[in-house]
Amino acid sequence: MTPFSAFIGLALSFLAASLALYLLSCVTEAETANVSFPSTWNDVKLVAQTLSTYKEKHPWRVLLLFCSAYLYKQTFAIPGSALLNVLAGALFGLQKAFGLVCFLTACGASLCYCLSTLFGYPITQYYFKERMDLFQAKVAANSNGLFFFLLSLRIFPMTPNWLINVASPLVGVPIHLFYFSVLFGLMPYNLLCCHAGVVLSQLSSFGDLFTWNVLLQLVALALGVSLPALWMRFAQKRKVN
C-alpha cells in the first residue's frame, strides 16, 4: 500500500465515522442542536449546562452521544479529549465519569491501534520514520517487561499518546498489553480531568484545579499504578548484573 492509498482509506474511514456521528446527533431534539465539541473552558460550561438539562429527560441518549463522540476523537487522534473528560465529570459525577472515561480512553486508543494496523505503515514510514525506528528499538529493549514499559510511557509521557497509539501495532505491541497499559496508565490524568468537571462552576481554567490536595492524590495514584513497573525494571537490572 502506498502513502496515497493509505491516506484515501483513512479519509474514507473518517468520513464514514463523521457521517455516523452526525446522524446520531440528529436523533436528539432541537434543544441540543447547537451542541458541538468544546474547544475552550467556556465551551465546556455551556455544553455541560445544555446536556445536563437534556439528560434529565433522556439520560441514555446523552450517554450514547457522549460515548460516540469520545470514541470518534480517540480513534482519529483528534485533540480535545481532556475537555471531554471534564465534560464527563460535569455530567455524570466523579465516580461514574472516571470509570467511563478510563474505559472509553482504552477502547478509543485501541480503535486507533486497529486503524493504524490497516493504514498506518506507509504513512508513518514516510513522515515519522526516525521516531518509529526509535520507538521500535525501545520496545525491543524492553521486551521482557513490555507491559510495564508501556505503562510508564502513559503515566510519565515522554512521547505523545497519539503517536504511541499509531506506532504500537506497527512495532509488534500486542493489543491486550496495549489496551491495559492505556486503561491503567492514564488513570491519574483522567481523574484530574473528571475532578475538574465536578467543580466546573468554581473554576475559570485548569490552573485553578491544582491545589495541594489534588496534586497529592494524583501523585499517590500515579505511584500506585507505576510501582509494579518500577519493581520489574529493578528486578531485571539485578538479573543482568
C-alpha positions, -999 to 999 in steps of 0.1 A, spaced: 0 0 0 13 34 -10 11 65 13 -15 79 -11 -38 49 -10 -34 47 28 -45 84 30 -75 76 9 -85 47 31 -80 68 62 -101 97 47 -129 73 38 -129 59 73 -130 94 88 -159 105 65 -179 74 74 -174 79 111 -182 116 108 -214 108 90 -224 82 116 -218 106 144 -238 134 126 -267 111 121 -266 100 157 -266 137 168 -297 143 147 -317 119 168 -316 144 197 -341 171 200 -339 208 190 -327 219 224 -293 202 217 -290 214 181 -262 238 189 -241 213 209 -206 207 194 -172 196 206 -160 220 232 -127 238 224 -124 262 253 -132 262 290 -163 283 285 -175 259 258 -174 231 283 -195 250 307 -221 258 280 -223 223 267 -225 209 302 -254 232 310 -273 222 279 -267 185 282 -274 184 319 -309 198 312 -314 174 283 -301 145 304 -329 148 329 -354 136 302 -331 114 281 -301 101 301 -294 72 277 -293 94 247 -268 117 263 -247 88 274 -247 73 239 -239 106 222 -211 113 247 -195 78 242 -197 80 204 -182 115 204 -154 104 227 -146 73 207 -146 94 175 -120 118 189 -98 90 202 -100 68 171 -88 96 148 -64 111 173 -82 144 173 -70 168 201 -95 178 228 -102 146 248 -92 164 280 -122 187 277 -145 158 271 -131 143 303 -140 175 321 -175 174 305 -179 138 317 -172 149 353 -198 177 350 -225 153 335 -220 121 354 -202 128 387 -167 118 397 -171 80 402 -192 73 371 -172 97 349 -139 83 360 -148 47 352 -165 57 319 -136 78 305 -109 52 315 -129 26 296 -135 49 266 -99 61 265 -87 25 263 -113 15 237 -108 46 216 -70 42 217 -75 5 207 -96 16 177 -68 40 167 -45 10 170 -67 -10 147 -69 18 122 -32 21 122 -29 -16 115 -48 -11 83 -34 22 71 -6 33 93 26 17 80 31 36 47 22 69 63 44 66 94 73 53 73 70 84 51 65 110 78 78 96 111 104 70 101 131 82 127 106 82 155 92 48 145 127 33 144 135 48 179 102 35 194 108 1 178 143 -1 194 128 8 228 101 -18 225 127 -44 216 149 -34 245 120 -37 270 105 -69 255 108 -88 288 87 -62 307 69 -47 278 36 -40 297 53 -21 324 73 -1 298 41 9 280 25 17 314 54 41 323 50 58 289 14 66 297 19 77 333 50 98 327 46 107 290 78 113 270 61 106 237 27 119 226 -1 95 233 -14 97 197 20 86 183 21 56 207 -14 46 196 -4 48 159 31 32 163 23 3 187 7 -21 162 35 -14 137 63 -23 161 47 -55 174 30 -44 206 2 -69 213 -33 -54 215 -40 -68 250 -9 -52 265 -17 -20 247 -53 -19 259 -45 -24 296 -15 -1 296 -38 27 284 -66 17 308 -43 19 339 -16 43 327 -40 72 320 -59 69 353 -42 98 370 -47 121 341 -84 110 337 -90 115 374 -77 151 373 -99 160 343 -130 144 358 -125 161 391 -122 194 372 -157 187 357 -172 181 391 -161 215 403 -165 231 369 -186 260 380 -160 270 406 -131 271 381 -121 295 353 -93 273 339 -74 241 345 -48 261 365 -74 267 393 -76 229 399 -40 223 410 -44 225 448 -20 206 471 -48 182 480 -55 173 444 -18 170 435 -11 147 464 -40 124 453 -27 123 418 9 115 429 -4 87 451 -24 72 423 5 75 398 29 58 422 4 31 430 -1 23 393 36 26 384 51 6 413 49 -27 395 67 -12 365 95 2 387 99 -31 405 101 -51 373 128 -28 359 147 -31 392 145 -69 391 156 -70 355 187 -49 363 196 -72 392 194 -102 369 217 -86 343 242 -76 370 
